[in-house]
């Protein structure tokens, strides 16, 4: 299991737009419920996150994780639609 290390410097790039917005939903700042988990761990850590999009949910989850290699792989699932997006985040950058 990864050790916990708060990371407050992870933010979405300015002007970020979701790569694949959910069909039928208009752009909104309304928080949605996501479930984020590590994909490269034998016993994945899971966390429910309220966020506006997949990237923000991944970044919020990454702030609670640390990795000896500096890279973590996260899958984020929208709790309402079941859509999943995966991210590989470099924590050393």
C-alpha positions, 0 to 999 in steps of 0.5 A: 500500500502506498504511503500517505503524503499530502501533495498540494501542488497538483492542479489542472492546467489553466484552460483544461477541458475534459478530453471526453465529456460525458454525453448529455451533460452540459459543462458545469461546476456541479460536483459529481461523485467519483471513485478513484483507485490505484491500478498498480497495487495488489490491494488498491486504495479506493476513495470516493471523491466529489469533483467536477471532472475526471482529472480533478478527481485524479489530482485530488486522489493523487494528493493523498498518495506517494510512490517510490518510483514517482509515478502512480497510475489511477483509474477514476470511475464516475459513480453515476454513469460508470464511465472510467478514465485512467491516468499516469501521474508523475509525482516527481515533476 
